[in-house]
């Protein structure tokens, strides 16, 4: 039987010139990071078929769909 070994992962992000542990981010920074990760993933997955972006309000989605910026 294979030996079990615990694996610990740690993630960092650049804030300015500093590397910051993601555990040290405040709630707003975590939300912005999560939004960036999700939109980047979805835009890569659906490249040429759809465009995803962070919405600043409820009206953004409808306006963007109609081509109004």
C-alpha positions as a LaTeX table, in Angstrom:
\begin{tabular}{lrrr}
\hline
Residue & $x$ (\AA) & $y$ (\AA) & $z$ (\AA) \\
\hline
Unk1 & 0.00 & 0.00 & 0.00 \\
Unk2 & 1.22 & 3.50 & $-0.83$ \\
Unk3 & 2.42 & 5.76 & 1.95 \\
Unk4 & $-0.07$ & 8.55 & 2.71 \\
Unk5 & 1.39 & 12.01 & 2.82 \\
Unk6 & $-0.31$ & 15.28 & 3.67 \\
Unk7 & $-0.06$ & 17.92 & 0.96 \\
Unk8 & $-0.36$ & 21.58 & 1.91 \\
Unk9 & $-0.98$ & 24.21 & $-0.75$ \\
Unk10 & $-0.41$ & 27.94 & $-0.38$ \\
Unk11 & $-1.39$ & 30.62 & $-2.89$ \\
Unk12 & $-0.10$ & 34.13 & $-3.37$ \\
Unk13 & $-1.16$ & 37.13 & $-5.47$ \\
Unk14 & 0.72 & 40.23 & $-6.53$ \\
Unk15 & $-0.51$ & 43.45 & $-4.95$ \\
Unk16 & 1.72 & 46.12 & $-6.40$ \\
Unk17 & 5.25 & 44.78 & $-6.06$ \\
Unk18 & 4.45 & 42.53 & $-3.09$ \\
Unk19 & 3.46 & 38.88 & $-3.00$ \\
Unk20 & 0.57 & 38.49 & $-0.57$ \\
Unk21 & $-0.77$ & 35.22 & 0.81 \\
Unk22 & $-4.43$ & 34.84 & $-0.23$ \\
Unk23 & $-5.28$ & 33.95 & 3.39 \\
Unk24 & $-4.33$ & 37.55 & 4.29 \\
Unk25 & $-6.74$ & 39.21 & 1.82 \\
Unk26 & $-9.77$ & 41.09 & 3.12 \\
Unk27 & $-13.30$ & 40.22 & 1.97 \\
Unk28 & $-13.35$ & 42.77 & $-0.87$ \\
Unk29 & $-9.97$ & 41.61 & $-2.20$ \\
Unk30 & $-11.12$ & 37.97 & $-2.07$ \\
Unk31 & $-14.31$ & 38.83 & $-3.97$ \\
Unk32 & $-12.37$ & 40.69 & $-6.65$ \\
Unk33 & $-9.89$ & 37.82 & $-6.98$ \\
Unk34 & $-12.71$ & 35.27 & $-7.28$ \\
Unk35 & $-14.46$ & 37.39 & $-9.91$ \\
Unk36 & $-11.25$ & 37.76 & $-11.91$ \\
Unk37 & $-10.55$ & 34.01 & $-11.76$ \\
Unk38 & $-14.11$ & 33.11 & $-12.83$ \\
Unk39 & $-14.29$ & 35.62 & $-15.69$ \\
Unk40 & $-10.83$ & 34.62 & $-16.95$ \\
Unk41 & $-11.79$ & 30.95 & $-16.89$ \\
Unk42 & $-15.15$ & 31.51 & $-18.61$ \\
Unk43 & $-13.70$ & 33.86 & $-21.27$ \\
Unk44 & $-11.06$ & 31.25 & $-22.09$ \\
Unk45 & $-13.58$ & 28.41 & $-22.15$ \\
Unk46 & $-16.06$ & 30.27 & $-24.38$ \\
Unk47 & $-13.55$ & 32.26 & $-26.45$ \\
Unk48 & $-15.20$ & 33.52 & $-29.66$ \\
Unk49 & $-18.68$ & 32.48 & $-28.47$ \\
Unk50 & $-19.37$ & 34.70 & $-25.45$ \\
Unk51 & $-17.75$ & 37.42 & $-23.36$ \\
Unk52 & $-17.99$ & 37.55 & $-19.59$ \\
Unk53 & $-17.24$ & 40.61 & $-17.48$ \\
Unk54 & $-17.78$ & 41.94 & $-13.98$ \\
Unk55 & $-21.13$ & 43.66 & $-13.65$ \\
Unk56 & $-21.27$ & 46.93 & $-11.73$ \\
Unk57 & $-25.07$ & 46.79 & $-11.48$ \\
Unk58 & $-28.20$ & 45.01 & $-12.66$ \\
Unk59 & $-28.55$ & 47.09 & $-15.84$ \\
Unk60 & $-25.07$ & 46.25 & $-17.14$ \\
Unk61 & $-26.01$ & 42.85 & $-18.53$ \\
Unk62 & $-28.93$ & 44.13 & $-20.61$ \\
Unk63 & $-27.06$ & 47.20 & $-21.86$ \\
Unk64 & $-24.00$ & 45.19 & $-22.87$ \\
Unk65 & $-26.14$ & 42.62 & $-24.67$ \\
Unk66 & $-27.70$ & 45.37 & $-26.77$ \\
Unk67 & $-24.26$ & 46.76 & $-27.65$ \\
Unk68 & $-24.57$ & 49.90 & $-25.49$ \\
Unk69 & $-21.46$ & 50.63 & $-23.46$ \\
\hline
\end{tabular}
